[in-house]
Amino acid sequence: MILGSVVPPLGQFFVFEGQRLNQSEGRVASRIRLHKVVFLAVLATGSLRALRAQDLAPRAYIITPLHSNAVILTYSFYDGSINFNGALPVSDATGTYSVPIFSYYHTFGLFGRSANIVAGLPYGVGNFEGTLAGAGQHLYRSGLVDSVYRFTVNLKGGPAMTPPQFIKWRQKVLLGAGFKVVAPTGQYDPTKLINWGANRWAFKPEFGYSQRWGKWVVDGYAGMWFFTTNHDFWSRNAYYPGTRSQSQNPMGAFEGHLSNDFTRRLWVSLDGNFWVGGTTSIAGIENPLTKQANSRLGGTAAIPISKHQSLKFSYSYGTYIRYGGNYQNVSVAWQYSWLGKPN
């Protein structure tokens, strides 16, 4: 979820909001209300914004024949706590939410190399709770999340191949490049602090490596997230009549997988990742407490159920979370695949 996630340190926030620190009851009440609003914003933060860096996608650079197609329906469930790293006086913060995703995958040839595109449309439904100054807070949101698009091309070891050629081919070392785009198509209202959409673009160039030894496959990816500025963040409302911006520093993302084939389509993998950076600023005021340095560990199993259909199950959990959501995640995906050009 892309929200007013990164809130400046409390003193900076109140100065930015034009609040003066005094002992009057009116000012204290106003500050408490702002605490609660900001709390709800950050409470929902550890969700989908972090998920973009938290991707655990084994075999993302594996080669498939020309004109392979697949439709994937994924249901992901997240449940866990949120670590604010001292950014807010919040305790017992938790989140429980679901993200169904519809995706389409297609392969093609590019200058003689194997390439593919993936497009995904997610929808989020979630509940977030926590305690601020002894009072419980609750937030519910449901709506479209920003759409995701990914382009991948092989650089070495994976030529574009027809199905007969692919049957004779054996993987050795694969090197590839990827480019992921998150488009601002999700639900967004600048007058509201909590939104599923980000009202900004995000881009992730990536380098991928994959190597096979018999039934074992090792994958490694290294990339960097870049974010445009949201120029209409939580604006034109009772809290802030004008407009203001929200920006985020680049964030490095690293991912590794070790998988084993039982058959050509039945495999399991051990998955892990680490991402660092992503400090966020509001109206140019940076909050260093929001710098992320997080990692996750999990596993994936792919199981064929017919010639064209397969299921994929995955589980992951946070092994180290400096800032953001420390969730357990369970995902189930159904895939229908076929060969041939679209009619």
Buried (B, 14 or more C-beta within 10 A) or exposed (E): BBBBBBBBBBEBBBBBBEBEEEEEEEBEEBBEEBBBBBBBBBBBBBBBBBBBBBBBBBBBBBBBBBBBBBEBEBEBBBEBBBBBBEBBEBEEBBBBBBBBBBBEBBBBBEEEBBBBBBBBBBBBBBBBBBBBEEEEBEBEBEBBBBBBEBBBBBEEBBBBBEEEEBEEBEBEEBBBBBBBBBBBBBBBBBEBBBBBBBBBBBBBEBBBBBBBEEEEBBBBBBBBBEBBBBBBBBBEEEBBEEEBBBBBBEBBBBBBBBBEBEEEEEBBBBBBBBBBBBBBBBBEBBBEBBBBBBBBBBBBBBBBEEEEEBEBBBBBBBBEBBBBBBBBBBBEBBBEBEBEEEE
